[in-house]
Amino acid sequence: MTPQSDTLQIYLRYPLRASRAGLFISTGHGHHRERVLDSYELVFVVNGCLELHEDDRVYTVRPNETLLLWPHRHHGPITPFPADLSFYWVHFFVDRQFGSGTNRIVVGSHSRVERPARLKELYNWYIDEQVTESLSPIEASHLLALILCEAARTTGTAGNAPASLATRVDTHISHHFSQSLSTSRIAAHLNYNADYIEKIYRDERGISITEAIQRRRLREARAHLQFSADMNINEIAFACGYSDPAYFRRVFRQEVNMTPKQYRSLYSRIAVNTGGEPLEIR
């Protein structure tokens, strides 16, 4: 009699092979390298404006836009890095020998994403797992597939008014998260009824506007804890829109499962790239 097994073993093959990822934050110096890669690179701009060329094509990539750079094509800078520039990047490979059918991801060369907050979360998730050295190849492939799925969701569809309104809410939150912000304030600024704009946003994003504000503030707090060594925890709380540092600490611990101080200590190994190629320090 064959003994029963208590484990399920699944062997998977993926057309996607993920490589390194990171977050570039400019210091106002340097420029992108001139180079030819053997991998794809998906760039997602958070702040500022990135100007690159790929062969003879010139791209101006603004906040909430992605740029897909192709392997074996020459790309490089048009202008030096502006001081306010920050962008995520991930390198990956595609095995075209398998993986066909109707289920596919279509990523444009230069697109404005529909859900920038979701894409940022996925990039942060990937980088977090990478830094702690807990990212297995299969997990990396899954996360990369999710990143590409989000990059494929663009606001280019004509007449998509709800998506456009939700994007305007995201933009307002991105610009004003450090201030006193609420659903009613955003609705008044955009000249919409608060209940209506809340319903549209929840339908498009799957979360409330209040949750979106909280997530945006916490993402900013995480970035400050990683890269702003000269700011203490209270200063970071105020900079991210929290008038009460104690409340900030409580919310951060609930959402991230560690205190701001513990998070800063853990991610002090992440280095900020100040030149061209994103660097990592362990």
DOPA-827721 format. One line per field, with one value per residue: x, y, z of N, C-alpha, C, O in turn; residue in three letters. Coordinates in steps of 0.02 Angstrom, whole numbers, always signed. Example, Ala and Ser with C-alpha at 12.3 -4.5 7.8 and 13.67 -1.06 7.14 Angstrom:
nX <- (+660,+642)
nY <- (-284,-112)
nZ <- (+390,+354)
caX <- (+615,+684)
caY <- (-225,-53)
caZ <- (+390,+357)
cX <- (+660,+645)
cY <- (-165,+2)
cZ <- (+390,+394)
oX <- (+712,+670)
oY <- (-166,+57)
oZ <- (+423,+402)
aa <- (ALA,SER)
***
This chain:
nX <- (+42,+30,+102,+14,+36,+79,+103,+89,+158,+205,+258,+317,+332,+386,+364,+423,+567,+628,+738,+845,+777,+734,+731,+756,+819,+844,+982,+1000,+1112,+1216,+1180,+1084,+1154,+1231,+1189,+1172,+1063,+1041,+922,+745,+683,+577,+523,+456,+395,+390,+404,+448,+530,+581,+694,+734,+819,+788,+871,+829,+718,+637,+593,+487,+456,+335,+265,+178,+186,+245,+391,+445,+592,+686,+776,+942,+936,+994,+1001,+990,+1031,+939,+935,+1017,+987,+847,+824,+711,+677,+618,+609,+546,+620,+639,+721,+704,+679,+612,+552,+522,+496,+399,+231,+91,-67,-231,-222,-137,-18,-13,+97,+129,+251,+265,+168,+28,-15,-159,-183,-84,-49,-66,+31,+149,+145,+167,+296,+365,+343,+411,+543,+561,+558,+668,+774,+778,+821,+733,+667,+615,+648,+523,+431,+476,+447,+307,+277,+333,+249,+130,+166,+185,+56,-12,+54,+4,-123,-192,-231,-270,-386,-518,-645,-661,-721,-743,-619,-532,-572,-542,-405,-376,-408,-308,-196,-217,-209,-76,-9,-47,-42,+30,-36,-185,-307,-451,-595,-703,-637,-560,-662,-725,-623,-614,-737,-848,-981,-961,-1004,-1027,-900,-830,-893,-863,-724,-703,-760,-671,-542,-553,-537,-567,-564,-507,-430,-341,-273,-211,-127,-44,+22,+89,+173,+256,+312,+384,+479,+549,+599,+687,+777,+798,+901,+930,+816,+711,+593,+476,+482,+469,+339,+263,+298,+233,+100,+41,-21,-5,+123,+123,+6,+42,+147,+73,-17,+74,+138,+29,+1,+122,+178,+287,+384,+415,+551,+608,+586,+665,+792,+798,+794,+904,+1001,+973,+1031,+1040,+1036,+1145,+1195,+1206,+1183,+1072,+1114,+1155,+1171,+1223)
nY <- (-60,+108,+238,+379,+550,+702,+822,+938,+940,+1046,+1075,+1204,+1302,+1456,+1587,+1704,+1773,+1843,+1976,+2091,+2225,+2395,+2556,+2713,+2865,+3029,+3141,+3257,+3258,+3191,+3070,+2958,+2802,+2769,+2629,+2454,+2328,+2153,+2116,+2148,+2305,+2378,+2534,+2642,+2794,+2897,+3026,+3187,+3202,+3094,+3085,+2996,+2911,+2781,+2691,+2777,+2840,+2956,+2979,+3054,+3034,+3044,+3072,+2928,+2858,+2728,+2655,+2544,+2467,+2389,+2234,+2228,+2347,+2513,+2626,+2783,+2941,+3096,+3216,+3277,+3200,+3266,+3355,+3317,+3190,+3023,+2849,+2682,+2525,+2373,+2230,+2102,+1942,+1861,+1709,+1655,+1534,+1458,+1469,+1519,+1560,+1623,+1692,+1825,+1959,+2126,+2249,+2416,+2521,+2650,+2712,+2775,+2730,+2651,+2623,+2684,+2680,+2546,+2486,+2540,+2480,+2346,+2351,+2393,+2283,+2183,+2234,+2238,+2099,+2059,+2128,+2070,+1949,+1844,+1810,+1696,+1613,+1573,+1650,+1776,+1774,+1769,+1893,+1982,+1956,+2009,+2143,+2175,+2152,+2258,+2365,+2348,+2393,+2533,+2710,+2740,+2706,+2769,+2878,+2827,+2879,+2857,+2795,+2898,+2998,+2935,+2930,+3066,+3090,+3011,+3083,+3205,+3165,+3121,+3242,+3316,+3243,+3270,+3367,+3425,+3315,+3246,+3149,+3235,+3358,+3332,+3305,+3431,+3507,+3451,+3477,+3389,+3287,+3221,+3090,+3033,+3038,+2957,+2833,+2808,+2802,+2694,+2591,+2589,+2572,+2484,+2514,+2632,+2814,+2868,+2760,+2758,+2879,+2851,+2744,+2808,+2901,+2815,+2749,+2854,+2878,+2760,+2774,+2887,+2835,+2743,+2820,+2949,+2990,+3096,+3139,+3130,+3016,+3085,+3199,+3140,+3091,+3211,+3263,+3176,+3200,+3172,+3234,+3194,+3114,+2998,+2932,+2907,+2815,+2709,+2676,+2643,+2530,+2442,+2424,+2386,+2294,+2315,+2430,+2605,+2632,+2503,+2468,+2561,+2521,+2392,+2416,+2493,+2443,+2466,+2555,+2721,+2764,+2871,+2903,+2832,+2685,+2587,+2546,+2426,+2393,+2280)
nZ <- (+0,-46,+44,+114,+69,+153,+97,-37,-193,-320,-482,-575,-723,-790,-908,-873,-802,-664,-616,-535,-435,-390,-305,-365,-311,-341,-313,-373,-450,-579,-711,-814,-866,-1024,-1115,-1163,-1131,-1089,-1044,-1013,-950,-836,-800,-678,-647,-505,-449,-518,-678,-804,-934,-1072,-1205,-1323,-1435,-1578,-1527,-1419,-1250,-1131,-972,-854,-684,-623,-739,-848,-922,-1040,-1070,-1195,-1223,-1294,-1359,-1379,-1248,-1159,-1073,-1095,-1029,-878,-715,-634,-477,-407,-448,-442,-460,-486,-533,-625,-681,-804,-886,-1032,-1082,-1234,-1287,-1234,-1167,-1217,-1297,-1251,-1132,-1086,-1057,-1098,-1119,-1141,-1225,-1172,-1051,-957,-799,-729,-596,-496,-359,-324,-404,-350,-223,-258,-314,-199,-117,-188,-180,-41,-7,-80,-20,+108,+73,+51,-62,-170,-329,-388,-317,-353,-490,-486,-421,-513,-623,-573,-561,-696,-742,-679,-741,-866,-854,-903,-919,-1043,-1111,-1202,-1145,-1016,-887,-743,-706,-739,-648,-526,-540,-535,-402,-341,-384,-319,-186,-186,-201,-89,+30,+145,+210,+300,+262,+183,+130,+102,+85,-28,-120,-125,-180,-308,-355,-336,-268,-106,-67,-192,-255,-168,-188,-324,-319,-232,-307,-416,-360,-254,-121,+14,+5,+118,+163,+56,+74,+196,+159,+66,+147,+234,+143,+108,+232,+250,+150,+197,+317,+266,+188,+238,+342,+424,+483,+627,+708,+747,+666,+541,+552,+557,+430,+348,+362,+485,+631,+759,+829,+910,+872,+739,+759,+813,+709,+608,+661,+668,+532,+470,+550,+631,+729,+686,+715,+717,+585,+517,+559,+504,+365,+339,+262,+132,-5,-72,-237,-316,-435,-588,-614,-519,-353,-225,-54,+65)
caX <- (+0,+69,+87,-13,+81,+49,+124,+72,+215,+185,+316,+294,+378,+360,+400,+455,+622,+640,+805,+847,+732,+755,+701,+805,+802,+897,+1009,+1011,+1176,+1226,+1133,+1077,+1209,+1221,+1202,+1130,+1051,+1017,+857,+696,+680,+515,+534,+393,+413,+349,+408,+493,+523,+638,+700,+779,+810,+801,+889,+813,+656,+647,+537,+481,+414,+312,+238,+126,+196,+294,+430,+473,+653,+693,+845,+981,+927,+1036,+964,+1032,+998,+930,+954,+1038,+934,+823,+830,+650,+661,+622,+574,+558,+644,+648,+748,+676,+688,+553,+566,+470,+490,+336,+185,+50,-138,-268,-204,-75,-9,+8,+127,+150,+318,+261,+98,+7,-49,-226,-182,-14,-38,-59,+95,+200,+144,+197,+368,+391,+340,+467,+607,+565,+577,+735,+823,+783,+846,+682,+631,+633,+634,+453,+398,+496,+408,+238,+274,+345,+188,+82,+190,+171,-17,-30,+81,-39,-186,-177,-288,-275,-451,-558,-711,-663,-727,-729,-548,-501,-587,-503,-336,-372,-406,-241,-150,-227,-180,-3,+16,-69,-48,+63,-81,-248,-339,-509,-637,-742,-592,-543,-722,-735,-571,-628,-806,-892,-1013,-916,-1028,-1017,-829,-810,-918,-824,-656,-705,-772,-612,-481,-565,-526,-595,-517,-471,-378,-290,-233,-169,-75,+4,+63,+134,+225,+304,+348,+432,+535,+588,+635,+742,+825,+808,+933,+935,+750,+690,+527,+425,+486,+441,+266,+236,+308,+187,+31,+16,-11,+10,+173,+104,-42,+80,+182,+24,-41,+129,+147,-28,+2,+185,+196,+348,+385,+456,+622,+628,+587,+725,+850,+799,+805,+963,+1046,+957,+1069,+1011,+1078,+1156,+1225,+1169,+1159,+1050,+1161,+1128,+1220,+1195)
caY <- (+0,+169,+284,+444,+607,+760,+883,+945,+965,+1072,+1097,+1256,+1337,+1521,+1622,+1763,+1763,+1907,+1992,+2138,+2283,+2446,+2623,+2765,+2932,+3075,+3193,+3315,+3253,+3132,+3055,+2887,+2775,+2744,+2557,+2405,+2274,+2091,+2104,+2202,+2345,+2417,+2593,+2673,+2858,+2918,+3099,+3217,+3186,+3057,+3092,+2945,+2889,+2711,+2698,+2845,+2865,+2995,+2972,+3096,+2993,+3085,+3032,+2878,+2830,+2675,+2650,+2477,+2467,+2323,+2208,+2235,+2414,+2562,+2680,+2829,+3002,+3157,+3270,+3252,+3185,+3323,+3343,+3287,+3128,+2958,+2798,+2612,+2488,+2301,+2195,+2035,+1906,+1827,+1650,+1652,+1466,+1429,+1519,+1545,+1555,+1685,+1727,+1861,+2026,+2171,+2308,+2465,+2549,+2710,+2715,+2804,+2674,+2666,+2617,+2693,+2659,+2474,+2469,+2557,+2428,+2286,+2363,+2393,+2213,+2148,+2259,+2215,+2029,+2055,+2152,+2022,+1887,+1792,+1808,+1638,+1624,+1567,+1709,+1833,+1770,+1789,+1965,+2015,+1950,+2057,+2210,+2185,+2158,+2327,+2408,+2341,+2430,+2603,+2756,+2759,+2690,+2830,+2881,+2794,+2935,+2838,+2785,+2964,+3032,+2903,+2951,+3134,+3084,+2987,+3138,+3255,+3135,+3121,+3310,+3349,+3196,+3297,+3418,+3399,+3289,+3203,+3138,+3296,+3410,+3314,+3314,+3503,+3531,+3426,+3497,+3331,+3268,+3176,+3021,+3010,+3026,+2899,+2772,+2798,+2782,+2627,+2545,+2585,+2553,+2431,+2539,+2699,+2869,+2873,+2708,+2779,+2931,+2818,+2706,+2855,+2928,+2763,+2738,+2909,+2866,+2706,+2802,+2930,+2793,+2711,+2863,+3015,+2975,+3156,+3154,+3084,+2986,+3137,+3241,+3101,+3089,+3276,+3271,+3131,+3220,+3151,+3287,+3161,+3061,+2936,+2900,+2882,+2754,+2656,+2656,+2611,+2463,+2401,+2410,+2358,+2242,+2333,+2501,+2643,+2624,+2437,+2469,+2599,+2479,+2336,+2438,+2535,+2412,+2488,+2614,+2766,+2773,+2942,+2913,+2803,+2618,+2577,+2507,+2395,+2379,+2230)
caZ <- (+0,-51,+100,+96,+79,+187,+63,-108,-231,-385,-521,-620,-768,-806,-962,-844,-753,-634,-594,-480,-435,-342,-305,-377,-285,-365,-270,-415,-483,-619,-764,-829,-907,-1093,-1111,-1197,-1085,-1116,-1011,-1013,-889,-828,-758,-657,-617,-448,-446,-565,-750,-829,-1006,-1098,-1274,-1339,-1506,-1603,-1497,-1358,-1204,-1072,-928,-798,-629,-635,-806,-854,-983,-1049,-1110,-1226,-1226,-1356,-1388,-1345,-1215,-1119,-1049,-1135,-983,-812,-668,-594,-405,-379,-483,-410,-499,-474,-591,-618,-740,-810,-949,-1057,-1122,-1286,-1312,-1209,-1141,-1271,-1284,-1245,-1070,-1099,-1030,-1151,-1088,-1190,-1215,-1130,-1033,-892,-766,-701,-523,-475,-290,-324,-434,-301,-172,-285,-317,-130,-95,-220,-152,+29,-7,-108,+30,+162,+43,+58,-125,-209,-400,-405,-289,-395,-552,-470,-408,-576,-663,-546,-580,-767,-749,-662,-794,-925,-841,-918,-925,-1113,-1140,-1212,-1114,-951,-840,-673,-696,-741,-585,-474,-550,-509,-329,-325,-395,-266,-125,-193,-194,-28,+86,+205,+238,+326,+202,+195,+71,+89,+59,-97,-160,-135,-226,-375,-371,-337,-206,-69,-71,-260,-269,-128,-222,-385,-300,-204,-363,-459,-324,-206,-53,+24,-3,+182,+161,+7,+107,+246,+124,+37,+201,+259,+94,+116,+295,+238,+110,+241,+364,+230,+154,+270,+406,+464,+513,+679,+697,+753,+605,+486,+562,+535,+358,+313,+373,+550,+680,+823,+818,+944,+827,+683,+780,+822,+643,+572,+689,+648,+461,+447,+598,+668,+745,+639,+731,+694,+512,+496,+572,+457,+296,+333,+213,+64,-23,-120,-297,-329,-501,-643,-603,-451,-314,-167,-1,+111)
cX <- (+44,+52,+61,+37,+43,+68,+103,+132,+192,+247,+291,+350,+346,+399,+438,+510,+642,+713,+800,+797,+757,+715,+757,+779,+859,+919,+1023,+1076,+1177,+1174,+1133,+1135,+1186,+1237,+1155,+1124,+1032,+950,+809,+705,+615,+528,+466,+411,+363,+346,+457,+480,+588,+639,+754,+768,+822,+810,+872,+750,+672,+584,+543,+431,+399,+283,+179,+129,+251,+330,+459,+533,+668,+766,+876,+966,+968,+993,+1010,+996,+989,+952,+979,+977,+912,+823,+769,+632,+667,+582,+593,+584,+648,+672,+718,+689,+623,+575,+509,+461,+426,+295,+146,-23,-170,-251,-136,-76,+18,+32,+152,+220,+317,+187,+88,-36,-114,-224,-110,+0,-27,+9,+153,+204,+179,+273,+399,+394,+400,+534,+616,+589,+649,+788,+832,+805,+798,+642,+656,+618,+560,+413,+414,+457,+336,+232,+286,+283,+136,+101,+173,+96,-40,-5,+38,-106,-171,-240,-298,-343,-494,-625,-716,-664,-715,-654,-511,-512,-547,-430,-326,-370,-336,-190,-155,-197,-104,+27,+3,-72,-18,+20,-142,-291,-396,-547,-675,-699,-574,-603,-735,-685,-587,-699,-852,-924,-969,-939,-1017,-944,-803,-832,-876,-755,-655,-717,-710,-551,-491,-553,-559,-542,-476,-415,-322,-244,-185,-112,-22,+50,+112,+188,+279,+345,+401,+492,+579,+629,+694,+797,+838,+837,+936,+870,+735,+617,+472,+423,+457,+365,+235,+241,+259,+114,+1,+31,+7,+59,+156,+54,-7,+115,+133,-1,+13,+139,+91,-23,+65,+210,+265,+345,+425,+532,+648,+633,+649,+787,+856,+820,+863,+1012,+1031,+995,+1030,+1059,+1084,+1185,+1182,+1140,+1135,+1096,+1126,+1184,+1187,+1234)
cY <- (+62,+216,+351,+499,+665,+826,+880,+975,+984,+1098,+1144,+1282,+1403,+1552,+1683,+1742,+1831,+1915,+2043,+2194,+2333,+2510,+2674,+2831,+2979,+3123,+3257,+3315,+3190,+3124,+2980,+2864,+2760,+2670,+2518,+2345,+2210,+2071,+2161,+2242,+2385,+2472,+2623,+2737,+2878,+2994,+3124,+3194,+3153,+3061,+3044,+2937,+2814,+2707,+2769,+2875,+2900,+2990,+3023,+3062,+3033,+3041,+2989,+2850,+2777,+2680,+2580,+2482,+2396,+2299,+2219,+2299,+2464,+2616,+2721,+2893,+3055,+3217,+3239,+3238,+3249,+3305,+3308,+3220,+3067,+2908,+2728,+2580,+2414,+2273,+2125,+2007,+1871,+1769,+1641,+1582,+1431,+1485,+1551,+1537,+1623,+1724,+1761,+1930,+2070,+2236,+2355,+2492,+2608,+2721,+2751,+2752,+2697,+2667,+2624,+2671,+2584,+2453,+2484,+2503,+2365,+2293,+2360,+2322,+2175,+2168,+2236,+2143,+2019,+2074,+2103,+1953,+1829,+1782,+1748,+1651,+1620,+1626,+1771,+1833,+1791,+1864,+2004,+2013,+2000,+2129,+2224,+2189,+2229,+2376,+2405,+2376,+2504,+2645,+2779,+2745,+2752,+2823,+2846,+2846,+2915,+2829,+2852,+3001,+3001,+2922,+3022,+3135,+3062,+3044,+3190,+3228,+3138,+3190,+3341,+3303,+3224,+3349,+3384,+3379,+3242,+3195,+3202,+3352,+3396,+3326,+3388,+3530,+3511,+3442,+3438,+3322,+3216,+3103,+2992,+2992,+2967,+2834,+2757,+2772,+2711,+2575,+2535,+2555,+2496,+2451,+2608,+2752,+2878,+2821,+2727,+2832,+2898,+2780,+2753,+2883,+2876,+2746,+2793,+2900,+2812,+2732,+2846,+2887,+2758,+2759,+2930,+3005,+3035,+3175,+3104,+3062,+3039,+3181,+3205,+3099,+3154,+3284,+3229,+3144,+3199,+3206,+3259,+3105,+2995,+2897,+2870,+2816,+2695,+2630,+2618,+2540,+2416,+2379,+2372,+2302,+2252,+2407,+2538,+2634,+2556,+2434,+2505,+2556,+2423,+2359,+2487,+2506,+2434,+2552,+2656,+2775,+2847,+2955,+2883,+2736,+2611,+2529,+2477,+2381,+2331,+2230)
cZ <- (+0,+6,+76,+111,+111,+153,-10,-144,-301,-421,-575,-663,-788,-864,-936,-796,-727,-613,-537,-490,-384,-349,-312,-350,-302,-310,-310,-452,-527,-673,-776,-873,-978,-1092,-1155,-1150,-1122,-1085,-1027,-948,-890,-777,-741,-618,-563,-444,-499,-636,-774,-905,-1031,-1173,-1277,-1414,-1528,-1573,-1431,-1316,-1148,-1026,-864,-742,-649,-706,-804,-921,-986,-1096,-1133,-1225,-1295,-1394,-1347,-1314,-1170,-1105,-1104,-1094,-918,-768,-632,-520,-376,-409,-437,-453,-477,-539,-575,-685,-743,-880,-968,-1100,-1172,-1315,-1287,-1178,-1197,-1252,-1276,-1182,-1080,-1066,-1086,-1118,-1142,-1175,-1167,-1114,-967,-858,-733,-626,-497,-404,-285,-351,-386,-246,-196,-291,-247,-102,-123,-188,-80,+33,-32,-56,+87,+138,+52,-6,-166,-283,-418,-377,-331,-460,-542,-461,-472,-620,-639,-564,-653,-781,-733,-714,-856,-916,-849,-921,-997,-1145,-1143,-1176,-1047,-896,-768,-660,-695,-676,-528,-479,-524,-433,-307,-331,-339,-200,-128,-181,-125,+33,+150,+240,+269,+266,+221,+130,+53,+61,-13,-143,-175,-185,-298,-398,-382,-269,-171,-73,-140,-274,-228,-162,-284,-368,-274,-259,-405,-423,-274,-134,-48,+13,+61,+185,+113,+37,+157,+213,+94,+90,+228,+208,+99,+179,+286,+199,+154,+290,+331,+210,+188,+340,+452,+497,+569,+667,+700,+690,+545,+492,+537,+459,+318,+328,+439,+602,+748,+810,+852,+902,+767,+701,+786,+755,+604,+596,+669,+575,+439,+492,+629,+681,+691,+652,+707,+618,+486,+505,+521,+387,+288,+283,+142,+50,-73,-177,-311,-397,-555,-626,-531,-414,-254,-117,+47,+176)
oX <- (+90,-6,+82,+76,-16,+51,+101,+154,+162,+284,+249,+408,+285,+460,+479,+500,+671,+746,+756,+777,+797,+673,+802,+722,+916,+879,+1053,+1095,+1142,+1128,+1176,+1162,+1129,+1291,+1104,+1174,+1010,+923,+829,+730,+600,+541,+423,+438,+303,+292,+500,+426,+642,+590,+813,+716,+861,+762,+899,+731,+714,+528,+597,+371,+443,+277,+135,+80,+298,+303,+494,+525,+663,+812,+841,+982,+974,+953,+1062,+937,+1027,+985,+965,+922,+953,+821,+775,+578,+714,+529,+649,+571,+658,+647,+708,+706,+584,+611,+454,+422,+404,+319,+166,-40,-140,-263,-85,-130,+68,-9,+192,+245,+363,+148,+134,-88,-121,-260,-79,+54,+15,+41,+201,+258,+216,+311,+451,+441,+434,+575,+671,+633,+685,+839,+887,+808,+818,+589,+711,+580,+536,+367,+371,+435,+307,+187,+253,+267,+101,+59,+150,+74,-83,-40,+35,-141,-142,-295,-330,-357,-507,-657,-772,-614,-680,-629,-464,-466,-520,-396,-274,-334,-308,-146,-104,-164,-72,+82,+38,-103,-38,+38,-150,-310,-391,-533,-679,-721,-573,-595,-753,-702,-574,-720,-891,-899,-943,-897,-999,-928,-758,-794,-857,-730,-611,-687,-696,-513,-442,-558,-577,-482,-416,-360,-263,-184,-126,-55,+38,+110,+169,+244,+338,+405,+456,+549,+640,+688,+745,+856,+885,+802,+944,+868,+745,+585,+425,+370,+423,+330,+185,+195,+245,+70,-59,+90,+32,+40,+172,+58,-23,+113,+149,-6,-1,+148,+102,-40,+61,+258,+298,+309,+464,+571,+703,+679,+681,+831,+910,+858,+870,+1060,+1071,+992,+992,+1118,+1034,+1199,+1126,+1079,+1173,+1114,+1073,+1239,+1130,+1219)
oY <- (+69,+233,+376,+496,+674,+880,+827,+1030,+944,+1138,+1126,+1285,+1406,+1543,+1711,+1698,+1872,+1866,+2037,+2210,+2316,+2517,+2677,+2850,+2969,+3143,+3304,+3365,+3142,+3165,+2944,+2903,+2741,+2649,+2543,+2316,+2212,+2017,+2214,+2217,+2420,+2458,+2629,+2733,+2877,+3023,+3087,+3169,+3181,+3043,+3051,+2953,+2786,+2717,+2817,+2930,+2877,+2996,+3033,+3062,+3052,+2981,+3011,+2821,+2781,+2705,+2559,+2498,+2348,+2340,+2221,+2305,+2456,+2648,+2697,+2901,+3057,+3262,+3180,+3262,+3283,+3246,+3273,+3194,+3061,+2925,+2716,+2605,+2395,+2291,+2093,+2044,+1852,+1778,+1622,+1573,+1381,+1540,+1603,+1511,+1674,+1785,+1727,+1955,+2052,+2274,+2335,+2486,+2616,+2737,+2756,+2732,+2754,+2706,+2574,+2645,+2560,+2408,+2446,+2483,+2334,+2247,+2330,+2303,+2139,+2126,+2217,+2126,+1976,+2041,+2095,+1906,+1771,+1750,+1750,+1697,+1659,+1650,+1813,+1886,+1826,+1896,+2055,+2063,+2031,+2170,+2278,+2226,+2257,+2425,+2453,+2387,+2535,+2618,+2829,+2769,+2785,+2771,+2837,+2857,+2951,+2851,+2861,+3034,+3037,+2931,+3038,+3175,+3090,+3051,+3215,+3265,+3154,+3196,+3388,+3321,+3203,+3373,+3323,+3421,+3204,+3229,+3220,+3389,+3441,+3352,+3406,+3572,+3549,+3423,+3436,+3346,+3170,+3059,+2933,+2939,+2931,+2786,+2699,+2725,+2671,+2521,+2479,+2518,+2464,+2408,+2638,+2737,+2893,+2837,+2715,+2830,+2915,+2783,+2738,+2889,+2892,+2731,+2779,+2912,+2818,+2715,+2842,+2903,+2745,+2743,+2965,+3012,+3028,+3223,+3044,+3086,+3037,+3198,+3235,+3105,+3153,+3309,+3244,+3105,+3206,+3221,+3296,+3053,+2941,+2835,+2815,+2768,+2639,+2569,+2568,+2494,+2358,+2322,+2330,+2266,+2205,+2444,+2508,+2630,+2552,+2404,+2482,+2557,+2407,+2324,+2519,+2540,+2422,+2599,+2629,+2791,+2883,+3013,+2906,+2728,+2626,+2476,+2500,+2360,+2341,+2192)
oZ <- (+40,+16,+24,+159,+99,+177,-40,-126,-337,-394,-616,-643,-801,-869,-971,-754,-763,-595,-494,-546,-340,-392,-270,-364,-280,-268,-285,-483,-512,-681,-752,-912,-989,-1071,-1180,-1131,-1179,-1098,-1051,-898,-938,-719,-785,-563,-573,-437,-522,-652,-766,-938,-1014,-1199,-1239,-1452,-1500,-1592,-1392,-1342,-1120,-1040,-827,-750,-687,-730,-764,-970,-940,-1155,-1094,-1227,-1346,-1453,-1286,-1348,-1148,-1122,-1152,-1120,-905,-781,-601,-502,-326,-396,-399,-480,-453,-594,-517,-738,-692,-926,-924,-1149,-1153,-1362,-1315,-1165,-1223,-1199,-1292,-1180,-1083,-1049,-1117,-1091,-1184,-1119,-1127,-1159,-926,-884,-713,-594,-479,-389,-247,-325,-382,-225,-158,-274,-237,-68,-87,-171,-59,+72,-8,-49,+112,+177,+59,-6,-193,-298,-459,-410,-343,-483,-583,-489,-484,-653,-680,-580,-670,-825,-767,-730,-895,-965,-805,-924,-1010,-1200,-1092,-1176,-1022,-862,-733,-608,-657,-650,-486,-428,-496,-403,-260,-289,-315,-163,-78,-154,-105,+84,+205,+294,+265,+226,+268,+81,-6,+17,-55,-198,-231,-227,-345,-453,-430,-218,-204,-83,-147,-301,-251,-163,-296,-399,-291,-257,-428,-454,-254,-89,-98,+12,+58,+208,+126,+26,+160,+236,+98,+79,+242,+228,+94,+180,+312,+214,+149,+303,+363,+214,+168,+390,+513,+536,+560,+620,+659,+665,+503,+441,+501,+428,+260,+310,+449,+614,+791,+784,+825,+897,+745,+662,+767,+745,+572,+556,+654,+559,+395,+475,+650,+648,+656,+605,+680,+590,+439,+462,+497,+354,+236,+264,+97,+89,-113,-167,-317,-415,-567,-624,-485,-441,-234,-136,+69,+222)
aa <- (MET,THR,PRO,GLN,SER,ASP,THR,LEU,GLN,ILE,TYR,LEU,ARG,TYR,PRO,LEU,ARG,ALA,SER,ARG,ALA,GLY,LEU,PHE,ILE,SER,THR,GLY,HIS,GLY,HIS,HIS,ARG,GLU,ARG,VAL,LEU,ASP,SER,TYR,GLU,LEU,VAL,PHE,VAL,VAL,ASN,GLY,CYS,LEU,GLU,LEU,HIS,GLU,ASP,ASP,ARG,VAL,TYR,THR,VAL,ARG,PRO,ASN,GLU,THR,LEU,LEU,LEU,TRP,PRO,HIS,ARG,HIS,HIS,GLY,PRO,ILE,THR,PRO,PHE,PRO,ALA,ASP,LEU,SER,PHE,TYR,TRP,VAL,HIS,PHE,PHE,VAL,ASP,ARG,GLN,PHE,GLY,SER,GLY,THR,ASN,ARG,ILE,VAL,VAL,GLY,SER,HIS,SER,ARG,VAL,GLU,ARG,PRO,ALA,ARG,LEU,LYS,GLU,LEU,TYR,ASN,TRP,TYR,ILE,ASP,GLU,GLN,VAL,THR,GLU,SER,LEU,SER,PRO,ILE,GLU,ALA,SER,HIS,LEU,LEU,ALA,LEU,ILE,LEU,CYS,GLU,ALA,ALA,ARG,THR,THR,GLY,THR,ALA,GLY,ASN,ALA,PRO,ALA,SER,LEU,ALA,THR,ARG,VAL,ASP,THR,HIS,ILE,SER,HIS,HIS,PHE,SER,GLN,SER,LEU,SER,THR,SER,ARG,ILE,ALA,ALA,HIS,LEU,ASN,TYR,ASN,ALA,ASP,TYR,ILE,GLU,LYS,ILE,TYR,ARG,ASP,GLU,ARG,GLY,ILE,SER,ILE,THR,GLU,ALA,ILE,GLN,ARG,ARG,ARG,LEU,ARG,GLU,ALA,ARG,ALA,HIS,LEU,GLN,PHE,SER,ALA,ASP,MET,ASN,ILE,ASN,GLU,ILE,ALA,PHE,ALA,CYS,GLY,TYR,SER,ASP,PRO,ALA,TYR,PHE,ARG,ARG,VAL,PHE,ARG,GLN,GLU,VAL,ASN,MET,THR,PRO,LYS,GLN,TYR,ARG,SER,LEU,TYR,SER,ARG,ILE,ALA,VAL,ASN,THR,GLY,GLY,GLU,PRO,LEU,GLU,ILE,ARG)
***
